[in-house]
Amino acid sequence: MSKKSTGAGLAVMSTRSTRAGLAAAVGVVLAAPLGVGEAYAQEETVEDAGGLSTITVTARKREESLQDVGTSVSAITATDLDRRADVDLASFANAAPSVVIDDLQQGPGSPAAIAIRGIGTTDVEKSFDPTVGVVLDGIFIGVGSGAMLKALDLQSVEILRGPQGTLFGRNSIAGVINVTRRKPDHVFGGEVRLGYGRFDDIQADGYLNVPVNDQLAFKIAGAKHERDGYFYNRTLGRDVGEMDFRSISPSVVWRPRENLEFYYRFDRTWQDQDANTVNNNAQPDQIFCLAYNQCAASLDKPQSGDRRVVLNDGVGTDSYFDTDMHVFSARWDVSPDYRIDYLFGYFTTEEEVYQDWDGTPLMLYHTDRPAWYAQRSHELRLTRTSGGPLTYTVGLYAWNSSYQIDLMSYIGFGDVLYGLPEGTIMEVPQTVRQHTESYAGFFEADYKITDALTLTVGGRYTRDEKESGLIDPLMPELAVRGSLDNPFKASWNEFTPKLGLRYRFSPDLMVYGLYTKGFRAGGFSGRPSTYEAAGTPYDPETVDNYEIGVKSEWFDRRLRFNASVYFMSYDDKQEEMSVPASQGTGQQTLIFNASQAEIKGVELELLANPVPGFTVAASLGLLDAKYKEFIDPITNQDITYLKLRRAPDVTATLTPTYEWPALGGVMSVQANWHFVDDLELTFWNSPQSRNGEQHIVDASINYQYNNTLVSLYGLNLTDEDSYTVGFDVGRDLTFPGLWTYTATRPPRMYGIRVTHRF
């Protein structure tokens, strides 16, 4: 369960004892001939029956061994994906150190809040560029909505930590989560997976692979997932949170010649659900408590007294989130040494949700949020893979996106804010449309100075252009400039270099040093309440990352130990701050390049196979993320004391797996303990939304007989009820705000799943 400290002494004792336990656990793993895994694997080749398999990753847009890559990468193989009970992207947070992934539960589509090494975003609006690039089959997903990918038809997952400003799309200032799905192949077959779990959780998905001839193969995949709600709404007297997800995905591979391949995949998803629910955590000094007696039960409990009991009066079933995605790639092996790749991606979403944000039985603040989003990208790469000491990738990239939201806010606290008659519901409409054009040229090259020493040099030049237009009756100035037809405009240029050096002492030991720079584009606020805020752009933010690391294998490949130490200088950091406004909803979110921060840390990963059939993985992330300089742009007061959000001091994972022959097949058990230290969720570090230590345990028991796998699984077996989001509405240094709302992670889930391959 989430723990809130009730006193300073108790907090210190709790933190010390937990960290001592973590150190002891990791020490035991390090002392034994066990091993690591900076990754599970993207692709495996078992080289000997008694050792660890080779891990192949595509972290640099080419296939290479994980142990040869001079950067911090973690990965999950298709084999391990079968043993896990992952539902969506949030489940992968336990696969790497210093990673936090939360479902924001703010509208349909499960917007993702992802932080790597303390760098992340929290807001749901599509005007905010992500700090972590979610890349699906090579396509960068440019918004948080739709980035919480479902764990369906997956081949591998790679988590790249630290800025990836050279090769991966755009705005990957914190890192990249690189997800690859299965392609069609030339063997007839398929897979069917059926599952049933708590809360009438019904899962059905699968694919059929059909080879047409030696050159052409076709695959069709589909999924259906529905679940009853697991929150109880005391106001409505029923459970809420029901969800129904469906998808269909045809794909085709055509190889007219041995050295030429064309691939196309189309994805269509539909998601209908209850509007996500939030809790009211208003404290005695906030307006909702003072004026309306809608108060949290305590500092660590919402108004209902239970984090999974809600009081919303406006929860409906008219929420939906639909997506279309097209992926096309062409690969031409020009010669044994050279390859040309072209990649096109198109991704669009359409959504609508009527949502109750106040978390009370009253109608104080609701919104209706129909919106659409579309992005297109083109990427052309030339890669030299062999043929001398120099190998490289060079390419061009073009990306554009557009979105529009027709927001209607319903405000029931106008009697306090504007002196209106009690019970008056203000309707505040606003339409926002934004468009982005981004162009880049990039390269990354390795030069083998000697057989042991390799130099890496790379760079990316990016130009971003953005437009923002509004329809807002409270801003008559838009008739002059800033309308949909005459939008505000701004542009920025940035060069992000990379420099690395790695030295291989032996086939089993490599060390590296790395400098990388990342940036996140500037832009315009997507939720302004004043004309000045609507037309004032904010600038890009940048991170300089300095890192040294080691990758090693020991005891005849029974132990793999990888480690890294890094320091990051974070400049012109974009801070999205909710501040009071004199019109509209009474508050607005503004973005300021207001701060600088320093982030340093240590990451350790192990994977070991001490005896046949038994493996253990462990990871430890130690993070020190602090503001170096931060002056409040509203009051000019020093607020450097604030803590960065989603930046826990410690993250740790321990995953033992054991398999043995049984009943004519193979039985396996796997457990995963994931620890996340105390962390802040709100900009102002409000204690009513702070998460204490989190201990999350997942487990599975699996039986494989021929081509059939039966799995009993449990997720969040500790029933951890930590918050996934917290937001202080209208708070600043001088005003405690209107209220604070939070959302809670899903409860304990368990069930059975049967997978059959043919």
Protein Blocks (a to p, Z undefined) as FASTA:
>chain_A
ZZddfbfklmmmmmmmmmmmmmmmmmmmmmpccdddfbacfbdcdfbfkbccddddfklo
pacdfklpccddddddfklmmmpccfblmlmmmmpghiacddekgaehiiadddeehiac
fbfbfkbccfbdcdeehiacfbfghpaccdehiabdcddedjdfklnophilnbccdddd
ddddfbdcddddddddehhiacddddddddfblmbccdddddddddddfbdcfknopaeh
iacdddddddddddfbfkbccddddddddddddddddddfbdfkbmklmmnopacfblkb
cfkopakbcfbfkbcfkbccddddddddddddfbfkbccddddddddddddddddfkopa
bdfbccdddddddddddddddddfbhpjbdcdddddddddddddddddddfklmmmnopa
ehiacddddddddddddddddddddddfblmbccdddddddddddddddddfklmklmmg
opaklccddddddddddddddddfbfkbccddddddddddddddfbbfbfklmmmccddd
ddddddddddddeehhiaccdddddddddehiacddddddfehjopacddddfbccdddd
ddddddddfbghiacdddddddddddfbdcdfklopafklpccehiafbdcddddddddd
eehiacdddddddddddddfbfnlpaklcccddddddddddddehjaccddddehklopa
bdfbdcdehiafklgbjbdcddddddddddddddddZZ
